[in-house]
Amino acid sequence: MAKQPAPKTSPSSSLSPRVAAALAACRVLQDGESLSTILPSLAGRVSPVDRGLLQELSFGVCRFQPRLQAITRELLKSPFKAKDQDIHCLLLVGLYQLLYLDTPAHAAIHETVEGARSLKKPWATGVLNGVLRNFLRQKEALLEKVDQSDAARYSHPNWLLKRLRQAWPQHWQQIVQANNGRGPMTLRVNSLRTSREAFLGRLQEAGIEASPTPYSSLGVQLAQPLDVSRIPGFGEGHCSVQDEAAQLCAQLLELAPGQRVLDACAAPGGKTCAILETEPALASLWAIDQDPARLARVEENLARLELHCELRAADVGNAESWWDGVPFDRILLDVPCSATGVIRRHPDIKLLRRNEDIPALANTQARLLRECWKTLKAGGVLLYATCSILPDENVRIIEHFVAEQADAQLDSIDAPWGLAMTAGRQLLPKEQGHDGFFYARLRKTSG
């Protein structure tokens, strides 16, 4: 059967958060779109007071889809037709509420059933009502049965579980548990405007509970996520939202006044801004990204913080198209990757990524590394970074590169965080802590 696009509704019509979440899940599952692309437009069609619920439902369905999907297979006599996948996703939304939220059962069922009417499919109200009530009656036995499958039990696709077990035999269960949680909201204090201690004081005065991060000297972790409009000084550039693991990049670059620095694959610009805040006396900073739309995000972040650098829309993997021939002292190469270290923040990765994507990504990463190396000055430093926890994208890329590149010397990273690898250092996602991230520091010898 030919794949049908996810059902669309009128752009002007308002939506309940449950219907909007079902449509979001449909577009992820059927069209391969990401939640970060989908949710802004859908949120505009939901009442402002319900936008938090929309995000919770959308993220939750993607986070636990493997388990929810297994439950539907047990409850449905036959799967929904391709044209009715919106109803199938509405069922997933209903099951998520009954299984993972504190929503009263009668309210969750009623609102989910009413969603079928909003989708102009009243025939589905009886089906949804019956299936959801059936789930409640059989809940314990159903969960015991579906959880015999690892994919359902851990809510991860089998291919990813296999890779995690192979790469991290002692840590994979903690990784899975962290992935199925919610990442904390972490801020990077702008040292050009204030100190971390002073900023923590302002948060305390505003009644916002927060604590300093253990590894980043500029990190502040909030006890509860907040809209940035409620964070003192955010609009004035006193802080930025950035996970602690990503904050470590600036100190690892060993920045100094007068250096010429390249931030390759720069969007959305968090690390670009961190570099400029850490060393305001650089000779220059080039921020390059292939996507002009994503580069606009970099420009927005720079403007809020009143920072400046050279922005270029170009393929960093083709140096001839953008490089002026003057070597860089420092290069941050944060390559495109599987993003398996940030699944808790982007749970749709479980549904969008495929096993065959990893070799293709590794090829791209190796190509970008070779090309950027050409633009590095002798004695200069290149920091390779990913938000992946898969060795194929991390330690193996660096090992192969150092073995093949005569003028590449691997620097050890002596730090109290992460795991020391044969090449580089790996952070694994930590519950109520940092994301999964990999860093390797390479120095170019004169030879």
C-alpha positions, 0 to 999 in steps of 0.5 A: 500500500502506498504511504499516505501523508498525515491528515491535514486540517484547515490552517485557520481552525482551532484545535484541542491539545489532544487533537493537535498532539495526534496530528503532530504524532501523525506527521512524525510517524507518517511524514518523517517530520520532527516535532521542532518543525511541527509544533510551532504551527500547531501551537498557534492553533491551540489556546495559550493555556493548553500549549503546555499540554500539547507539548507534554502529549506530543513529546510523551507519545513519541517518547513511549510510542514503542510501548503504546504501539504494542498495546494497540496491537493487543487491543485492536482487532485490526489496524486502522486504515492508512487514511485513519492514522489520525484516529490511531494517533489519537488513540496513542494520545489517550493511552499515554494519558491513562498510562503516564499522566495524572489525568482522571480516566473519565476526562482522558477518555471523554476528551480523546473520544471528542477528538474524533468528532473534531477530526470529522470522524464520529464513527470512531468515537465508539471504537476509541471509547471501547478500546480505552475502557478495555485497556483500563480493565486489562491494564496489568495483564496487558502491560505484563504481556507487551513488556516481554518485548524489549522494545516495548519495555524500554520504549526504544527501537530494537536497533538502538537497544542493540547498539547501546548494549554493544557500546555500553554493556554496563551503562545501557539501562541507565542510558535508556532510563535517562532517555525516557525522562525529561531533561532539566532546564539549564542556563549558561550565565553570560560572564560579560554581563554578570557572575554566576553567583550574582545571577543565582542571587537574582533567581533566588530573589525572584523565587526561582529555585536553581543550583550551580552545575558541577562541571560548567563554571557558568552553568545554572540548573533550574529546579523546574523549567520556566518560560524564558520571559520569567527568567530575570535578565534573559531579555537583557542577555544575562543568560542563555538556555544551554545544556551543561554538556554543550557549555564545556566546548568553550573551555576545551577550545583553549581560547586566547586574545587575537585568535582566528576561530571557526565555528563550523556547523554553527546553528542554532548558535549557542556555542558561537555565543559561548565562544564570544562570551568566553573570549571577547578579544578574538581577532575574528570568529566565523560561524558557518552553516549550510542552511540559511534559515538555521543561520538566521537563528544564530543571528537572532541569538547574537543580536539578543546578546549584542555579540558580533561575528562573521556569518556565512551560509556555506557547505563547510565540507567544501572549503574552496566555496567559503575559505579565504585561505587564512588558517584558523587558530581554533576550530569547533566542529560540532558535526551533524549526528544521530543526536542519540545523546539528546533523545530525552529533549527530542524523543521523536529521534526514536521514531525518525532515526534508522540503523542505516543512518549511522554509517551515512552520518559517519561518512559525513562526519569523517568528510567534514573533519578532513575538510576542516583540518585543511583550514587549521593553522599548524599548532592550532586546535580542532575540537570535534563534538557530537551530541551522540553516544554511539562510538561509530560517530565518535571515538572511531571517527577520531581513531581513524583520522589520527591513524591516517593524518600524519599531522594530527595529534590527539590531546588528552582531556583531563576532566572530572566529567564523562568517561575517558575513551581511547580517543576523546571523552564521552558524556552519557545522558544523566538523569537530572543532569547533563545530556549525552555528548562527545568531545575530542581535541586534536592539535595540528603539528608543524610536521 
